């Protein structure tokens, strides 16, 4: 099983990204839609282990600046180029058995 990002173009010419799970079942490739990434393919990253837990409280602080958020994300290995950051979402996908950090 693997996770892939696909770029799709709408009728208005704008590009959008979606996250898919790809796996082989009975010798055939099966693709399952996982989530919408928006205009930036780097807005959703898988988190492995517990490396983010010490930083969660700081990330959820309302007074934190975008540059401070980027510094914290770099410490846990996530490179972010979204500006401004308006939402931080920790998502536990029970079907995929994975945890994601999504930025908007």
Buried (B, 14 or more C-beta within 10 A) or exposed (E): EEBEEBEEEEEEEEEBBBBBBBEEEEEEEEEEEBBEBBEBBBBBBBBEEEEBEEBEEEBEEEEBEEEEBBEBBEEBEBEBEBEEBEEBEEBEBEEBEBBBBBBB
